[in-house]
């Protein structure tokens, strides 16, 4: 029974890590695709649509958030294996080792957040550069780029701060709580 539980938890860990890698890959693909569409790199017939760039910080924030969710699941399973008397001694020792050396695994999270902050900053800068209050055309898309870039940067900083809290063993700050309603008597 304990061996089956440990095996299924290990399999869930592997699936979470695989899903995380897929999301990071999709982040790159989606940012490249949206950027190409925005700049009209699909050919002569494709007009330029710089307002599409406003979606890039939102894409980054979404992917970062899902990756953090997967990280939380991975750490929770590891914690269970470390503390469970049902887990084998080897599993507990391995998870204890991982917990003690977790700081060495920061590069992926660092790259995740820095790329999102960089892209959000670029988008906001493009909006500031393209904003002309005296333009005869509707200047909504430069302001959309500014708003999207600043919102993306703020959300990335919040996710990074929350991620650091979780890495240090603190409870994450949850904006939306997913708890069942108490039963009424």
C-alpha positions as CSV (number, residue, x, y, z in Angstrom):
1,X,0.0,0.0,0.0
2,X,2.7,2.5,1.0
3,X,4.8,1.6,-2.1
4,X,1.8,2.2,-4.4
5,X,1.1,5.6,-2.7
6,X,4.8,6.6,-3.0
7,X,4.8,5.5,-6.7
8,X,1.7,7.4,-7.5
9,X,3.0,10.6,-5.8
10,X,6.3,10.3,-7.7
11,X,4.3,10.0,-10.9
12,X,2.3,13.1,-10.0
13,X,5.6,14.9,-9.4
14,X,6.8,13.9,-12.8
15,X,3.6,15.1,-14.4
16,X,3.7,18.4,-12.7
17,X,7.3,19.0,-13.8
18,X,6.4,17.9,-17.4
19,X,3.4,20.3,-17.4
20,X,5.6,23.1,-16.1
21,X,8.1,22.6,-18.9
22,X,5.4,22.6,-21.5
23,X,3.9,25.8,-20.2
24,X,7.4,27.5,-20.3
25,X,7.7,26.3,-23.9
26,X,4.3,27.7,-24.8
27,X,5.2,31.0,-23.2
28,X,8.0,31.3,-25.7
29,X,5.9,30.2,-28.6
30,X,2.9,32.5,-27.8
31,X,5.1,35.5,-27.2
32,X,6.9,34.9,-30.5
33,X,3.6,34.4,-32.3
34,X,1.9,37.5,-30.9
35,X,5.0,39.6,-31.5
36,X,5.2,38.3,-35.1
37,X,1.5,39.1,-35.7
38,X,1.8,42.5,-34.1
39,X,4.7,43.5,-36.4
40,X,3.3,41.9,-39.5
41,X,6.1,39.4,-40.0
42,X,3.7,36.9,-41.6
43,X,4.1,38.5,-45.1
44,X,3.2,41.5,-47.2
45,X,-0.5,40.9,-46.9
46,X,-0.5,41.0,-43.1
47,X,-1.0,44.5,-41.7
48,X,0.8,45.6,-38.6
49,X,-1.2,45.5,-35.4
50,X,0.9,46.9,-32.5
51,X,-2.0,46.8,-30.2
52,X,-1.6,43.0,-30.1
53,X,1.6,43.5,-28.1
54,X,-0.7,44.3,-25.1
55,X,-1.4,40.6,-24.8
56,X,2.2,39.7,-24.2
57,X,2.4,40.7,-20.5
58,X,-0.9,38.9,-19.8
59,X,0.4,35.8,-21.5
60,X,3.5,35.9,-19.4
61,X,1.6,36.4,-16.2
62,X,-0.8,33.6,-16.9
63,X,2.1,31.1,-17.7
64,X,4.1,32.3,-14.6
65,X,1.0,31.8,-12.4
66,X,0.4,28.2,-13.7
67,X,4.0,27.4,-13.3
68,X,3.9,28.6,-9.7
69,X,0.8,26.5,-9.1
70,X,2.7,23.4,-10.4
71,X,5.7,24.4,-8.2
72,X,3.4,24.6,-5.2
73,X,2.0,21.1,-5.9
74,X,5.5,19.7,-6.3
75,X,6.6,21.2,-3.0
76,X,3.5,20.0,-1.2
77,X,4.0,16.5,-2.4
78,X,7.7,16.7,-1.4
79,X,6.7,17.9,2.1
80,X,4.2,15.1,2.5
81,X,6.9,12.5,1.5
82,X,9.3,14.1,4.0
83,X,6.9,14.1,6.9
84,X,4.9,11.0,6.2
85,X,5.5,7.8,8.2
86,X,4.0,5.9,5.3
87,X,6.9,7.0,2.9
88,X,10.0,4.9,2.7
89,X,13.1,6.0,4.5
90,X,14.8,6.6,1.2
91,X,12.0,8.8,0.0
92,X,12.0,10.8,3.2
93,X,15.8,11.2,3.1
94,X,15.7,12.3,-0.6
95,X,13.0,14.8,0.0
96,X,14.9,16.1,3.1
97,X,18.0,16.5,0.9
98,X,16.0,18.4,-1.8
99,X,14.5,20.7,0.8
100,X,17.9,21.5,2.3
101,X,19.3,22.3,-1.2
102,X,16.2,24.0,-2.7
103,X,18.0,27.3,-3.0
104,X,20.2,25.8,-5.8
105,X,17.1,25.4,-8.0
106,X,16.3,29.1,-8.3
107,X,17.5,29.6,-11.9
108,X,14.4,28.5,-13.6
109,X,12.1,30.7,-11.4
110,X,14.5,33.5,-11.9
111,X,14.5,33.2,-15.7
112,X,10.7,32.9,-15.6
113,X,10.2,36.2,-13.8
114,X,13.0,38.1,-15.4
115,X,11.8,37.3,-18.9
116,X,8.3,38.4,-17.9
117,X,9.5,41.6,-16.3
118,X,11.7,42.4,-19.3
119,X,8.9,41.8,-21.8
120,X,6.4,43.9,-19.7
121,X,9.0,46.7,-19.5
122,X,9.5,46.5,-23.3
123,X,5.8,46.7,-24.0
124,X,5.3,49.6,-21.6
125,X,8.3,51.4,-23.2
126,X,6.9,50.9,-26.7
127,X,3.6,52.4,-25.5
128,X,5.4,55.4,-24.0
129,X,7.4,55.8,-27.2
130,X,4.3,55.6,-29.4
131,X,2.1,57.9,-27.4
132,X,1.3,61.2,-29.0
133,X,-1.5,63.2,-27.4
134,X,-1.7,65.5,-30.4
135,X,-2.1,62.7,-32.9
136,X,-5.1,62.9,-35.2
137,X,-5.6,59.1,-35.0
138,X,-7.0,57.4,-31.9
139,X,-4.0,57.0,-29.5
140,X,-5.7,54.2,-27.5
141,X,-3.2,51.5,-28.4
142,X,-0.1,53.2,-27.0
143,X,-1.9,53.7,-23.7
144,X,-3.1,50.0,-23.8
145,X,0.5,49.0,-24.2
146,X,1.6,51.2,-21.3
147,X,-1.3,49.8,-19.1
148,X,-0.6,46.2,-20.1
149,X,3.1,46.5,-19.5
150,X,2.8,48.2,-16.1
151,X,0.1,45.7,-15.0
152,X,2.2,42.8,-16.3
153,X,5.2,44.1,-14.3
154,X,3.2,44.6,-11.2
155,X,1.7,41.1,-11.4
156,X,5.1,39.5,-12.1
157,X,6.6,41.3,-9.0
158,X,3.6,40.0,-6.9
159,X,4.1,36.4,-8.2
160,X,7.8,36.6,-7.6
161,X,7.3,37.9,-4.1
162,X,4.8,35.1,-3.4
163,X,7.0,32.5,-4.9
164,X,9.8,33.6,-2.6
165,X,7.5,33.3,0.4
166,X,6.6,29.7,-0.6
167,X,10.3,28.8,-1.2
168,X,11.0,30.0,2.3
169,X,8.3,27.8,3.8
170,X,5.7,30.5,4.3
171,X,2.1,30.2,3.2
172,X,1.4,31.9,-0.1
173,X,-0.8,35.0,-0.2
174,X,-4.0,33.8,-2.0
175,X,-6.0,36.4,-3.8
176,X,-8.8,33.9,-4.5
177,X,-9.4,31.3,-1.8
178,X,-10.6,27.9,-2.9
179,X,-12.2,26.6,0.2
180,X,-15.5,24.8,0.7
181,X,-18.2,26.8,2.4
182,X,-18.9,25.7,6.0
183,X,-21.9,23.6,6.4
184,X,-24.8,25.3,8.1
185,X,-26.5,23.5,11.0
